[in-house]
Amino acid sequence: MWDCNTMFGFSDMGGFHPWGGFFHLLFWGALILFIIWTIKRVTRQAAAPSPSQGNEAASILDNRFARGELSAEEYRQAKQTLNKS
């Protein structure tokens, strides 16, 4: 019953081992979760804005205010929003 020569729920004698299927599912589930976690971690790092992008946004905001596209109040609110992130 506790034969160590089992593979994915089946013993070498052709009989079914009840714990083998459980460990087989546990292994594949852990592998799939690890792959998903790795993909999410890599894509999250790639999607993070760089500091130069923050400077670019501030520059665009300054230019719009200089051209008169924004009022002083809109400019202050937008500047505060940029500084929070």
N, CA, C and O atoms as a Maestro MAE file, in Angstrom:
{
 s_m_m2io_version
 :::
 2.0.0
}

f_m_ct {
 s_m_title
 :::
 protein
 m_atom[340] {
  # First column is atom index #
  i_m_mmod_type
  r_m_x_coord
  r_m_y_coord
  r_m_z_coord
  i_m_residue_number
  s_m_chain_name
  s_m_pdb_residue_name
  s_m_pdb_atom_name
  i_m_atomic_number
  :::
  1 25 0.807 -1.190 0.000 1 A "MET " " N  " 7
  2 3 0.000 0.000 0.000 1 A "MET " " CA " 6
  3 2 0.850 1.253 0.000 1 A "MET " " C  " 6
  4 15 0.521 2.202 -0.712 1 A "MET " " O  " 8
  5 25 1.932 1.300 0.768 2 A "TRP " " N  " 7
  6 3 2.782 2.483 0.833 2 A "TRP " " CA " 6
  7 2 4.031 2.282 -0.005 2 A "TRP " " C  " 6
  8 15 5.129 2.671 0.393 2 A "TRP " " O  " 8
  9 25 3.860 1.685 -1.144 3 A "ASP " " N  " 7
  10 3 4.963 1.404 -2.051 3 A "ASP " " CA " 6
  11 2 5.564 2.712 -2.567 3 A "ASP " " C  " 6
  12 15 4.839 3.592 -3.031 3 A "ASP " " O  " 8
  13 25 6.871 2.836 -2.485 4 A "CYS " " N  " 7
  14 3 7.539 4.068 -2.942 4 A "CYS " " CA " 6
  15 2 7.729 4.086 -4.445 4 A "CYS " " C  " 6
  16 15 8.119 5.115 -4.998 4 A "CYS " " O  " 8
  17 25 7.473 3.004 -5.109 5 A "ASN " " N  " 7
  18 3 7.658 2.945 -6.561 5 A "ASN " " CA " 6
  19 2 6.365 3.281 -7.284 5 A "ASN " " C  " 6
  20 15 5.931 2.536 -8.163 5 A "ASN " " O  " 8
  21 25 5.767 4.362 -6.930 6 A "THR " " N  " 7
  22 3 4.536 4.777 -7.594 6 A "THR " " CA " 6
  23 2 4.816 6.009 -8.441 6 A "THR " " C  " 6
  24 15 5.721 6.792 -8.154 6 A "THR " " O  " 8
  25 25 4.022 6.160 -9.484 7 A "MET " " N  " 7
  26 3 4.194 7.313 -10.349 7 A "MET " " CA " 6
  27 2 2.820 7.846 -10.700 7 A "MET " " C  " 6
  28 15 2.057 7.205 -11.422 7 A "MET " " O  " 8
  29 25 2.513 9.024 -10.184 8 A "PHE " " N  " 7
  30 3 1.272 9.723 -10.502 8 A "PHE " " CA " 6
  31 2 0.034 8.871 -10.231 8 A "PHE " " C  " 6
  32 15 -0.923 8.885 -11.005 8 A "PHE " " O  " 8
  33 25 0.063 8.143 -9.144 9 A "GLY " " N  " 7
  34 3 -1.115 7.410 -8.725 9 A "GLY " " CA " 6
  35 2 -1.148 5.953 -9.131 9 A "GLY " " C  " 6
  36 15 -2.059 5.229 -8.728 9 A "GLY " " O  " 8
  37 25 -0.176 5.496 -9.921 10 A "PHE " " N  " 7
  38 3 -0.166 4.099 -10.338 10 A "PHE " " CA " 6
  39 2 1.127 3.458 -9.887 10 A "PHE " " C  " 6
  40 15 2.205 4.025 -10.067 10 A "PHE " " O  " 8
  41 25 1.022 2.271 -9.299 11 A "SER " " N  " 7
  42 3 2.224 1.568 -8.847 11 A "SER " " CA " 6
  43 2 2.823 0.813 -10.024 11 A "SER " " C  " 6
  44 15 2.217 0.707 -11.090 11 A "SER " " O  " 8
  45 25 4.016 0.295 -9.812 12 A "ASP " " N  " 7
  46 3 4.686 -0.439 -10.884 12 A "ASP " " CA " 6
  47 2 4.015 -1.780 -11.170 12 A "ASP " " C  " 6
  48 15 4.300 -2.411 -12.188 12 A "ASP " " O  " 8
  49 25 3.138 -2.213 -10.292 13 A "MET " " N  " 7
  50 3 2.428 -3.462 -10.507 13 A "MET " " CA " 6
  51 2 1.080 -3.243 -11.199 13 A "MET " " C  " 6
  52 15 0.322 -4.195 -11.387 13 A "MET " " O  " 8
  53 25 0.781 -2.028 -11.571 14 A "GLY " " N  " 7
  54 3 -0.452 -1.759 -12.292 14 A "GLY " " CA " 6
  55 2 -1.603 -1.350 -11.409 14 A "GLY " " C  " 6
  56 15 -2.675 -1.024 -11.920 14 A "GLY " " O  " 8
  57 25 -1.423 -1.355 -10.090 15 A "GLY " " N  " 7
  58 3 -2.501 -0.975 -9.189 15 A "GLY " " CA " 6
  59 2 -2.549 0.532 -8.964 15 A "GLY " " C  " 6
  60 15 -1.565 1.234 -9.196 15 A "GLY " " O  " 8
  61 25 -3.683 1.017 -8.517 16 A "PHE " " N  " 7
  62 3 -3.861 2.449 -8.287 16 A "PHE " " CA " 6
  63 2 -3.442 2.803 -6.870 16 A "PHE " " C  " 6
  64 15 -3.824 2.119 -5.920 16 A "PHE " " O  " 8
  65 25 -2.673 3.850 -6.722 17 A "HIS " " N  " 7
  66 3 -2.249 4.337 -5.411 17 A "HIS " " CA " 6
  67 2 -3.041 5.600 -5.111 17 A "HIS " " C  " 6
  68 15 -2.953 6.559 -5.877 17 A "HIS " " O  " 8
  69 25 -3.822 5.643 -4.015 18 A "PRO " " N  " 7
  70 3 -4.751 6.750 -3.794 18 A "PRO " " CA " 6
  71 2 -4.092 8.114 -3.608 18 A "PRO " " C  " 6
  72 15 -4.695 9.123 -3.972 18 A "PRO " " O  " 8
  73 25 -2.888 8.186 -3.058 19 A "TRP " " N  " 7
  74 3 -2.265 9.495 -2.823 19 A "TRP " " CA " 6
  75 2 -1.537 10.020 -4.049 19 A "TRP " " C  " 6
  76 15 -1.267 11.218 -4.133 19 A "TRP " " O  " 8
  77 25 -1.221 9.171 -4.982 20 A "GLY " " N  " 7
  78 3 -0.455 9.593 -6.155 20 A "GLY " " CA " 6
  79 2 -1.168 10.641 -6.983 20 A "GLY " " C  " 6
  80 15 -0.543 11.601 -7.432 20 A "GLY " " O  " 8
  81 25 -2.455 10.476 -7.191 21 A "GLY " " N  " 7
  82 3 -3.222 11.444 -7.974 21 A "GLY " " CA " 6
  83 2 -3.290 12.789 -7.302 21 A "GLY " " C  " 6
  84 15 -3.256 13.823 -7.969 21 A "GLY " " O  " 8
  85 25 -3.386 12.789 -5.971 22 A "PHE " " N  " 7
  86 3 -3.427 14.035 -5.213 22 A "PHE " " CA " 6
  87 2 -2.123 14.811 -5.368 22 A "PHE " " C  " 6
  88 15 -2.136 16.014 -5.626 22 A "PHE " " O  " 8
  89 25 -1.011 14.124 -5.212 23 A "PHE " " N  " 7
  90 3 0.284 14.789 -5.329 23 A "PHE " " CA " 6
  91 2 0.560 15.230 -6.769 23 A "PHE " " C  " 6
  92 15 1.224 16.241 -6.999 23 A "PHE " " O  " 8
  93 25 0.055 14.479 -7.712 24 A "HIS " " N  " 7
  94 3 0.179 14.854 -9.114 24 A "HIS " " CA " 6
  95 2 -0.557 16.171 -9.365 24 A "HIS " " C  " 6
  96 15 -0.008 17.070 -10.001 24 A "HIS " " O  " 8
  97 25 -1.780 16.294 -8.879 25 A "LEU " " N  " 7
  98 3 -2.538 17.535 -9.028 25 A "LEU " " CA " 6
  99 2 -1.884 18.680 -8.253 25 A "LEU " " C  " 6
  100 15 -1.852 19.817 -8.723 25 A "LEU " " O  " 8
  101 25 -1.368 18.376 -7.074 26 A "LEU " " N  " 7
  102 3 -0.696 19.393 -6.270 26 A "LEU " " CA " 6
  103 2 0.534 19.934 -6.990 26 A "LEU " " C  " 6
  104 15 0.767 21.143 -6.992 26 A "LEU " " O  " 8
  105 25 1.312 19.065 -7.595 27 A "PHE " " N  " 7
  106 3 2.498 19.485 -8.343 27 A "PHE " " CA " 6
  107 2 2.127 20.391 -9.510 27 A "PHE " " C  " 6
  108 15 2.698 21.471 -9.659 27 A "PHE " " O  " 8
  109 25 1.179 19.965 -10.338 28 A "TRP " " N  " 7
  110 3 0.806 20.760 -11.507 28 A "TRP " " CA " 6
  111 2 0.129 22.073 -11.106 28 A "TRP " " C  " 6
  112 15 0.331 23.098 -11.756 28 A "TRP " " O  " 8
  113 25 -0.664 22.044 -10.047 29 A "GLY " " N  " 7
  114 3 -1.285 23.275 -9.564 29 A "GLY " " CA " 6
  115 2 -0.240 24.278 -9.097 29 A "GLY " " C  " 6
  116 15 -0.329 25.467 -9.402 29 A "GLY " " O  " 8
  117 25 0.753 23.790 -8.352 30 A "ALA " " N  " 7
  118 3 1.829 24.669 -7.875 30 A "ALA " " CA " 6
  119 2 2.636 25.217 -9.042 30 A "ALA " " C  " 6
  120 15 3.014 26.389 -9.039 30 A "ALA " " O  " 8
  121 25 2.899 24.391 -10.030 31 A "LEU " " N  " 7
  122 3 3.650 24.842 -11.201 31 A "LEU " " CA " 6
  123 2 2.884 25.919 -11.963 31 A "LEU " " C  " 6
  124 15 3.470 26.923 -12.367 31 A "LEU " " O  " 8
  125 25 1.598 25.726 -12.162 32 A "ILE " " N  " 7
  126 3 0.783 26.712 -12.875 32 A "ILE " " CA " 6
  127 2 0.701 28.013 -12.088 32 A "ILE " " C  " 6
  128 15 0.815 29.090 -12.673 32 A "ILE " " O  " 8
  129 25 0.507 27.939 -10.774 33 A "LEU " " N  " 7
  130 3 0.471 29.145 -9.951 33 A "LEU " " CA " 6
  131 2 1.804 29.890 -9.988 33 A "LEU " " C  " 6
  132 15 1.825 31.120 -10.027 33 A "LEU " " O  " 8
  133 25 2.905 29.160 -9.977 34 A "PHE " " N  " 7
  134 3 4.227 29.791 -10.067 34 A "PHE " " CA " 6
  135 2 4.405 30.523 -11.393 34 A "PHE " " C  " 6
  136 15 4.937 31.633 -11.420 34 A "PHE " " O  " 8
  137 25 3.970 29.918 -12.480 35 A "ILE " " N  " 7
  138 3 4.084 30.559 -13.799 35 A "ILE " " CA " 6
  139 2 3.229 31.821 -13.851 35 A "ILE " " C  " 6
  140 15 3.684 32.851 -14.350 35 A "ILE " " O  " 8
  141 25 2.010 31.758 -13.349 36 A "ILE " " N  " 7
  142 3 1.129 32.935 -13.333 36 A "ILE " " CA " 6
  143 2 1.735 34.041 -12.474 36 A "ILE " " C  " 6
  144 15 1.740 35.205 -12.876 36 A "ILE " " O  " 8
  145 25 2.246 33.688 -11.295 37 A "TRP " " N  " 7
  146 3 2.869 34.671 -10.406 37 A "TRP " " CA " 6
  147 2 4.068 35.336 -11.093 37 A "TRP " " C  " 6
  148 15 4.245 36.550 -11.000 37 A "TRP " " O  " 8
  149 25 4.885 34.537 -11.780 38 A "THR " " N  " 7
  150 3 6.060 35.071 -12.461 38 A "THR " " CA " 6
  151 2 5.647 36.032 -13.570 38 A "THR " " C  " 6
  152 15 6.245 37.099 -13.707 38 A "THR " " O  " 8
  153 25 4.645 35.682 -14.357 39 A "ILE " " N  " 7
  154 3 4.189 36.555 -15.449 39 A "ILE " " CA " 6
  155 2 3.646 37.859 -14.894 39 A "ILE " " C  " 6
  156 15 3.949 38.927 -15.425 39 A "ILE " " O  " 8
  157 25 2.845 37.791 -13.829 40 A "LYS " " N  " 7
  158 3 2.306 39.014 -13.231 40 A "LYS " " CA " 6
  159 2 3.416 39.898 -12.688 40 A "LYS " " C  " 6
  160 15 3.371 41.118 -12.849 40 A "LYS " " O  " 8
  161 25 4.391 39.309 -12.061 41 A "ARG " " N  " 7
  162 3 5.491 40.082 -11.488 41 A "ARG " " CA " 6
  163 2 6.305 40.779 -12.577 41 A "ARG " " C  " 6
  164 15 6.680 41.941 -12.424 41 A "ARG " " O  " 8
  165 25 6.575 40.081 -13.663 42 A "VAL " " N  " 7
  166 3 7.356 40.661 -14.752 42 A "VAL " " CA " 6
  167 2 6.571 41.772 -15.440 42 A "VAL " " C  " 6
  168 15 7.134 42.827 -15.736 42 A "VAL " " O  " 8
  169 25 5.284 41.559 -15.701 43 A "THR " " N  " 7
  170 3 4.504 42.580 -16.392 43 A "THR " " CA " 6
  171 2 4.251 43.789 -15.499 43 A "THR " " C  " 6
  172 15 4.147 44.906 -16.006 43 A "THR " " O  " 8
  173 25 4.149 43.599 -14.190 44 A "ARG " " N  " 7
  174 3 3.951 44.719 -13.272 44 A "ARG " " CA " 6
  175 2 5.190 45.603 -13.262 44 A "ARG " " C  " 6
  176 15 5.066 46.828 -13.228 44 A "ARG " " O  " 8
  177 25 6.377 45.017 -13.291 45 A "GLN " " N  " 7
  178 3 7.612 45.795 -13.307 45 A "GLN " " CA " 6
  179 2 7.766 46.531 -14.626 45 A "GLN " " C  " 6
  180 15 8.256 47.660 -14.650 45 A "GLN " " O  " 8
  181 25 7.357 45.913 -15.717 46 A "ALA " " N  " 7
  182 3 7.478 46.558 -17.022 46 A "ALA " " CA " 6
  183 2 6.498 47.711 -17.162 46 A "ALA " " C  " 6
  184 15 6.773 48.668 -17.885 46 A "ALA " " O  " 8
  185 25 5.361 47.636 -16.483 47 A "ALA " " N  " 7
  186 3 4.336 48.662 -16.613 47 A "ALA " " CA " 6
  187 2 4.568 49.851 -15.681 47 A "ALA " " C  " 6
  188 15 3.893 50.872 -15.814 47 A "ALA " " O  " 8
  189 25 5.505 49.738 -14.746 48 A "ALA " " N  " 7
  190 3 5.756 50.835 -13.810 48 A "ALA " " CA " 6
  191 2 6.358 52.021 -14.556 48 A "ALA " " C  " 6
  192 15 7.299 51.851 -15.331 48 A "ALA " " O  " 8
  193 25 5.825 53.219 -14.331 49 A "PRO " " N  " 7
  194 3 6.354 54.372 -15.038 49 A "PRO " " CA " 6
  195 2 7.755 54.727 -14.551 49 A "PRO " " C  " 6
  196 15 8.069 54.605 -13.367 49 A "PRO " " O  " 8
  197 25 8.570 55.159 -15.473 50 A "SER " " N  " 7
  198 3 9.926 55.579 -15.115 50 A "SER " " CA " 6
  199 2 9.897 57.032 -14.652 50 A "SER " " C  " 6
  200 15 8.958 57.759 -14.974 50 A "SER " " O  " 8
  201 25 10.900 57.463 -13.908 51 A "PRO " " N  " 7
  202 3 10.926 58.855 -13.445 51 A "PRO " " CA " 6
  203 2 10.916 59.866 -14.587 51 A "PRO " " C  " 6
  204 15 10.385 60.965 -14.430 51 A "PRO " " O  " 8
  205 25 11.489 59.515 -15.724 52 A "SER " " N  " 7
  206 3 11.499 60.452 -16.849 52 A "SER " " CA " 6
  207 2 10.083 60.681 -17.396 52 A "SER " " C  " 6
  208 15 9.788 61.757 -17.915 52 A "SER " " O  " 8
  209 25 9.212 59.676 -17.280 53 A "GLN " " N  " 7
  210 3 7.833 59.860 -17.726 53 A "GLN " " CA " 6
  211 2 7.111 60.852 -16.829 53 A "GLN " " C  " 6
  212 15 6.274 61.615 -17.312 53 A "GLN " " O  " 8
  213 25 7.408 60.861 -15.549 54 A "GLY " " N  " 7
  214 3 6.819 61.832 -14.636 54 A "GLY " " CA " 6
  215 2 7.268 63.241 -14.985 54 A "GLY " " C  " 6
  216 15 6.473 64.179 -14.929 54 A "GLY " " O  " 8
  217 25 8.530 63.395 -15.344 55 A "ASN " " N  " 7
  218 3 9.039 64.697 -15.758 55 A "ASN " " CA " 6
  219 2 8.398 65.144 -17.063 55 A "ASN " " C  " 6
  220 15 8.136 66.331 -17.258 55 A "ASN " " O  " 8
  221 25 8.149 64.208 -17.941 56 A "GLU " " N  " 7
  222 3 7.510 64.519 -19.212 56 A "GLU " " CA " 6
  223 2 6.089 65.030 -18.988 56 A "GLU " " C  " 6
  224 15 5.656 65.972 -19.651 56 A "GLU " " O  " 8
  225 25 5.370 64.417 -18.062 57 A "ALA " " N  " 7
  226 3 4.004 64.851 -17.768 57 A "ALA " " CA " 6
  227 2 4.006 66.264 -17.193 57 A "ALA " " C  " 6
  228 15 3.156 67.081 -17.547 57 A "ALA " " O  " 8
  229 25 4.959 66.552 -16.309 58 A "ALA " " N  " 7
  230 3 5.052 67.900 -15.731 58 A "ALA " " CA " 6
  231 2 5.394 68.922 -16.810 58 A "ALA " " C  " 6
  232 15 4.883 70.042 -16.794 58 A "ALA " " O  " 8
  233 25 6.239 68.543 -17.726 59 A "SER " " N  " 7
  234 3 6.605 69.443 -18.822 59 A "SER " " CA " 6
  235 2 5.404 69.746 -19.717 59 A "SER " " C  " 6
  236 15 5.206 70.890 -20.126 59 A "SER " " O  " 8
  237 25 4.614 68.736 -20.016 60 A "ILE " " N  " 7
  238 3 3.414 68.939 -20.834 60 A "ILE " " CA " 6
  239 2 2.436 69.848 -20.111 60 A "ILE " " C  " 6
  240 15 1.839 70.738 -20.717 60 A "ILE " " O  " 8
  241 25 2.273 69.619 -18.812 61 A "LEU " " N  " 7
  242 3 1.384 70.455 -18.017 61 A "LEU " " CA " 6
  243 2 1.853 71.905 -18.021 61 A "LEU " " C  " 6
  244 15 1.047 72.821 -18.187 61 A "LEU " " O  " 8
  245 25 3.150 72.113 -17.839 62 A "ASP " " N  " 7
  246 3 3.701 73.473 -17.865 62 A "ASP " " CA " 6
  247 2 3.452 74.146 -19.219 62 A "ASP " " C  " 6
  248 15 3.086 75.320 -19.279 62 A "ASP " " O  " 8
  249 25 3.654 73.398 -20.293 63 A "ASN " " N  " 7
  250 3 3.453 73.957 -21.642 63 A "ASN " " CA " 6
  251 2 1.989 74.322 -21.877 63 A "ASN " " C  " 6
  252 15 1.695 75.369 -22.454 63 A "ASN " " O  " 8
  253 25 1.074 73.464 -21.431 64 A "ARG " " N  " 7
  254 3 -0.359 73.772 -21.610 64 A "ARG " " CA " 6
  255 2 -0.759 75.017 -20.827 64 A "ARG " " C  " 6
  256 15 -1.547 75.833 -21.304 64 A "ARG " " O  " 8
  257 25 -0.211 75.157 -19.625 65 A "PHE " " N  " 7
  258 3 -0.505 76.350 -18.829 65 A "PHE " " CA " 6
  259 2 0.082 77.594 -19.495 65 A "PHE " " C  " 6
  260 15 -0.553 78.648 -19.513 65 A "PHE " " O  " 8
  261 25 1.287 77.472 -20.040 66 A "ALA " " N  " 7
  262 3 1.940 78.606 -20.712 66 A "ALA " " CA " 6
  263 2 1.167 79.024 -21.967 66 A "ALA " " C  " 6
  264 15 1.128 80.209 -22.298 66 A "ALA " " O  " 8
  265 25 0.555 78.069 -22.663 67 A "ARG " " N  " 7
  266 3 -0.230 78.411 -23.863 67 A "ARG " " CA " 6
  267 2 -1.607 78.931 -23.511 67 A "ARG " " C  " 6
  268 15 -2.336 79.387 -24.393 67 A "ARG " " O  " 8
  269 25 -1.979 78.874 -22.245 68 A "GLY " " N  " 7
  270 3 -3.279 79.383 -21.824 68 A "GLY " " CA " 6
  271 2 -4.403 78.372 -21.931 68 A "GLY " " C  " 6
  272 15 -5.573 78.747 -21.858 68 A "GLY " " O  " 8
  273 25 -4.081 77.114 -22.100 69 A "GLU " " N  " 7
  274 3 -5.097 76.065 -22.213 69 A "GLU " " CA " 6
  275 2 -5.684 75.716 -20.859 69 A "GLU " " C  " 6
  276 15 -6.780 75.160 -20.787 69 A "GLU " " O  " 8
  277 25 -4.967 76.035 -19.773 70 A "LEU " " N  " 7
  278 3 -5.422 75.732 -18.425 70 A "LEU " " CA " 6
  279 2 -5.480 77.013 -17.602 70 A "LEU " " C  " 6
  280 15 -4.658 77.916 -17.755 70 A "LEU " " O  " 8
  281 25 -6.481 77.061 -16.724 71 A "SER " " N  " 7
  282 3 -6.527 78.185 -15.787 71 A "SER " " CA " 6
  283 2 -5.537 77.912 -14.653 71 A "SER " " C  " 6
  284 15 -5.008 76.807 -14.528 71 A "SER " " O  " 8
  285 25 -5.299 78.927 -13.839 72 A "ALA " " N  " 7
  286 3 -4.357 78.773 -12.733 72 A "ALA " " CA " 6
  287 2 -4.838 77.702 -11.751 72 A "ALA " " C  " 6
  288 15 -4.031 76.934 -11.227 72 A "ALA " " O  " 8
  289 25 -6.126 77.650 -11.506 73 A "GLU " " N  " 7
  290 3 -6.671 76.648 -10.582 73 A "GLU " " CA " 6
  291 2 -6.531 75.226 -11.152 73 A "GLU " " C  " 6
  292 15 -6.157 74.299 -10.434 73 A "GLU " " O  " 8
  293 25 -6.835 75.067 -12.442 74 A "GLU " " N  " 7
  294 3 -6.680 73.757 -13.081 74 A "GLU " " CA " 6
  295 2 -5.218 73.316 -13.050 74 A "GLU " " C  " 6
  296 15 -4.915 72.146 -12.817 74 A "GLU " " O  " 8
  297 25 -4.323 74.265 -13.289 75 A "TYR " " N  " 7
  298 3 -2.889 73.957 -13.277 75 A "TYR " " CA " 6
  299 2 -2.451 73.484 -11.884 75 A "TYR " " C  " 6
  300 15 -1.737 72.489 -11.767 75 A "TYR " " O  " 8
  301 25 -2.875 74.192 -10.831 76 A "ARG " " N  " 7
  302 3 -2.508 73.823 -9.460 76 A "ARG " " CA " 6
  303 2 -3.049 72.425 -9.107 76 A "ARG " " C  " 6
  304 15 -2.346 71.616 -8.501 76 A "ARG " " O  " 8
  305 25 -4.291 72.158 -9.489 77 A "GLN " " N  " 7
  306 3 -4.886 70.842 -9.182 77 A "GLN " " CA " 6
  307 2 -4.130 69.728 -9.913 77 A "GLN " " C  " 6
  308 15 -3.839 68.681 -9.333 77 A "GLN " " O  " 8
  309 25 -3.823 69.960 -11.170 78 A "ALA " " N  " 7
  310 3 -3.109 68.950 -11.956 78 A "ALA " " CA " 6
  311 2 -1.705 68.752 -11.405 78 A "ALA " " C  " 6
  312 15 -1.219 67.622 -11.353 78 A "ALA " " O  " 8
  313 25 -1.057 69.813 -10.999 79 A "LYS " " N  " 7
  314 3 0.303 69.728 -10.451 79 A "LYS " " CA " 6
  315 2 0.281 68.923 -9.134 79 A "LYS " " C  " 6
  316 15 1.168 68.104 -8.890 79 A "LYS " " O  " 8
  317 25 -0.739 69.162 -8.290 80 A "GLN " " N  " 7
  318 3 -0.859 68.412 -7.044 80 A "GLN " " CA " 6
  319 2 -1.088 66.925 -7.327 80 A "GLN " " C  " 6
  320 15 -0.529 66.059 -6.655 80 A "GLN " " O  " 8
  321 25 -1.911 66.650 -8.324 81 A "THR " " N  " 7
  322 3 -2.176 65.257 -8.700 81 A "THR " " CA " 6
  323 2 -0.894 64.568 -9.166 81 A "THR " " C  " 6
  324 15 -0.635 63.422 -8.800 81 A "THR " " O  " 8
  325 25 -0.098 65.263 -9.970 82 A "LEU " " N  " 7
  326 3 1.160 64.672 -10.438 82 A "LEU " " CA " 6
  327 2 2.143 64.433 -9.293 82 A "LEU " " C  " 6
  328 15 2.861 63.433 -9.283 82 A "LEU " " O  " 8
  329 25 2.171 65.338 -8.346 83 A "ASN " " N  " 7
  330 3 3.108 65.203 -7.230 83 A "ASN " " CA " 6
  331 2 2.728 64.077 -6.278 83 A "ASN " " C  " 6
  332 15 3.593 63.539 -5.586 83 A "ASN " " O  " 8
  333 25 1.443 63.709 -6.230 84 A "LYS " " N  " 7
  334 3 0.988 62.619 -5.355 84 A "LYS " " CA " 6
  335 2 1.444 61.266 -5.878 84 A "LYS " " C  " 6
  336 15 1.733 60.362 -5.095 84 A "LYS " " O  " 8
  337 25 1.508 61.124 -7.187 85 A "SER " " N  " 7
  338 3 1.871 59.811 -7.747 85 A "SER " " CA " 6
  339 2 3.337 59.655 -7.972 85 A "SER " " C  " 6
  340 15 3.783 58.606 -8.437 85 A "SER " " O  " 8
  :::
 }
 m_bond[339] {
  # First column is bond index #
  i_m_from
  i_m_to
  i_m_order
  :::
  1 1 2 1
  2 2 3 1
  3 3 4 2
  4 3 5 1
  5 5 6 1
  6 6 7 1
  7 7 8 2
  8 7 9 1
  9 9 10 1
  10 10 11 1
  11 11 12 2
  12 11 13 1
  13 13 14 1
  14 14 15 1
  15 15 16 2
  16 15 17 1
  17 17 18 1
  18 18 19 1
  19 19 20 2
  20 19 21 1
  21 21 22 1
  22 22 23 1
  23 23 24 2
  24 23 25 1
  25 25 26 1
  26 26 27 1
  27 27 28 2
  28 27 29 1
  29 29 30 1
  30 30 31 1
  31 31 32 2
  32 31 33 1
  33 33 34 1
  34 34 35 1
  35 35 36 2
  36 35 37 1
  37 37 38 1
  38 38 39 1
  39 39 40 2
  40 39 41 1
  41 41 42 1
  42 42 43 1
  43 43 44 2
  44 43 45 1
  45 45 46 1
  46 46 47 1
  47 47 48 2
  48 47 49 1
  49 49 50 1
  50 50 51 1
  51 51 52 2
  52 51 53 1
  53 53 54 1
  54 54 55 1
  55 55 56 2
  56 55 57 1
  57 57 58 1
  58 58 59 1
  59 59 60 2
  60 59 61 1
  61 61 62 1
  62 62 63 1
  63 63 64 2
  64 63 65 1
  65 65 66 1
  66 66 67 1
  67 67 68 2
  68 67 69 1
  69 69 70 1
  70 70 71 1
  71 71 72 2
  72 71 73 1
  73 73 74 1
  74 74 75 1
  75 75 76 2
  76 75 77 1
  77 77 78 1
  78 78 79 1
  79 79 80 2
  80 79 81 1
  81 81 82 1
  82 82 83 1
  83 83 84 2
  84 83 85 1
  85 85 86 1
  86 86 87 1
  87 87 88 2
  88 87 89 1
  89 89 90 1
  90 90 91 1
  91 91 92 2
  92 91 93 1
  93 93 94 1
  94 94 95 1
  95 95 96 2
  96 95 97 1
  97 97 98 1
  98 98 99 1
  99 99 100 2
  100 99 101 1
  101 101 102 1
  102 102 103 1
  103 103 104 2
  104 103 105 1
  105 105 106 1
  106 106 107 1
  107 107 108 2
  108 107 109 1
  109 109 110 1
  110 110 111 1
  111 111 112 2
  112 111 113 1
  113 113 114 1
  114 114 115 1
  115 115 116 2
  116 115 117 1
  117 117 118 1
  118 118 119 1
  119 119 120 2
  120 119 121 1
  121 121 122 1
  122 122 123 1
  123 123 124 2
  124 123 125 1
  125 125 126 1
  126 126 127 1
  127 127 128 2
  128 127 129 1
  129 129 130 1
  130 130 131 1
  131 131 132 2
  132 131 133 1
  133 133 134 1
  134 134 135 1
  135 135 136 2
  136 135 137 1
  137 137 138 1
  138 138 139 1
  139 139 140 2
  140 139 141 1
  141 141 142 1
  142 142 143 1
  143 143 144 2
  144 143 145 1
  145 145 146 1
  146 146 147 1
  147 147 148 2
  148 147 149 1
  149 149 150 1
  150 150 151 1
  151 151 152 2
  152 151 153 1
  153 153 154 1
  154 154 155 1
  155 155 156 2
  156 155 157 1
  157 157 158 1
  158 158 159 1
  159 159 160 2
  160 159 161 1
  161 161 162 1
  162 162 163 1
  163 163 164 2
  164 163 165 1
  165 165 166 1
  166 166 167 1
  167 167 168 2
  168 167 169 1
  169 169 170 1
  170 170 171 1
  171 171 172 2
  172 171 173 1
  173 173 174 1
  174 174 175 1
  175 175 176 2
  176 175 177 1
  177 177 178 1
  178 178 179 1
  179 179 180 2
  180 179 181 1
  181 181 182 1
  182 182 183 1
  183 183 184 2
  184 183 185 1
  185 185 186 1
  186 186 187 1
  187 187 188 2
  188 187 189 1
  189 189 190 1
  190 190 191 1
  191 191 192 2
  192 191 193 1
  193 193 194 1
  194 194 195 1
  195 195 196 2
  196 195 197 1
  197 197 198 1
  198 198 199 1
  199 199 200 2
  200 199 201 1
  201 201 202 1
  202 202 203 1
  203 203 204 2
  204 203 205 1
  205 205 206 1
  206 206 207 1
  207 207 208 2
  208 207 209 1
  209 209 210 1
  210 210 211 1
  211 211 212 2
  212 211 213 1
  213 213 214 1
  214 214 215 1
  215 215 216 2
  216 215 217 1
  217 217 218 1
  218 218 219 1
  219 219 220 2
  220 219 221 1
  221 221 222 1
  222 222 223 1
  223 223 224 2
  224 223 225 1
  225 225 226 1
  226 226 227 1
  227 227 228 2
  228 227 229 1
  229 229 230 1
  230 230 231 1
  231 231 232 2
  232 231 233 1
  233 233 234 1
  234 234 235 1
  235 235 236 2
  236 235 237 1
  237 237 238 1
  238 238 239 1
  239 239 240 2
  240 239 241 1
  241 241 242 1
  242 242 243 1
  243 243 244 2
  244 243 245 1
  245 245 246 1
  246 246 247 1
  247 247 248 2
  248 247 249 1
  249 249 250 1
  250 250 251 1
  251 251 252 2
  252 251 253 1
  253 253 254 1
  254 254 255 1
  255 255 256 2
  256 255 257 1
  257 257 258 1
  258 258 259 1
  259 259 260 2
  260 259 261 1
  261 261 262 1
  262 262 263 1
  263 263 264 2
  264 263 265 1
  265 265 266 1
  266 266 267 1
  267 267 268 2
  268 267 269 1
  269 269 270 1
  270 270 271 1
  271 271 272 2
  272 271 273 1
  273 273 274 1
  274 274 275 1
  275 275 276 2
  276 275 277 1
  277 277 278 1
  278 278 279 1
  279 279 280 2
  280 279 281 1
  281 281 282 1
  282 282 283 1
  283 283 284 2
  284 283 285 1
  285 285 286 1
  286 286 287 1
  287 287 288 2
  288 287 289 1
  289 289 290 1
  290 290 291 1
  291 291 292 2
  292 291 293 1
  293 293 294 1
  294 294 295 1
  295 295 296 2
  296 295 297 1
  297 297 298 1
  298 298 299 1
  299 299 300 2
  300 299 301 1
  301 301 302 1
  302 302 303 1
  303 303 304 2
  304 303 305 1
  305 305 306 1
  306 306 307 1
  307 307 308 2
  308 307 309 1
  309 309 310 1
  310 310 311 1
  311 311 312 2
  312 311 313 1
  313 313 314 1
  314 314 315 1
  315 315 316 2
  316 315 317 1
  317 317 318 1
  318 318 319 1
  319 319 320 2
  320 319 321 1
  321 321 322 1
  322 322 323 1
  323 323 324 2
  324 323 325 1
  325 325 326 1
  326 326 327 1
  327 327 328 2
  328 327 329 1
  329 329 330 1
  330 330 331 1
  331 331 332 2
  332 331 333 1
  333 333 334 1
  334 334 335 1
  335 335 336 2
  336 335 337 1
  337 337 338 1
  338 338 339 1
  339 339 340 2
  :::
 }
}
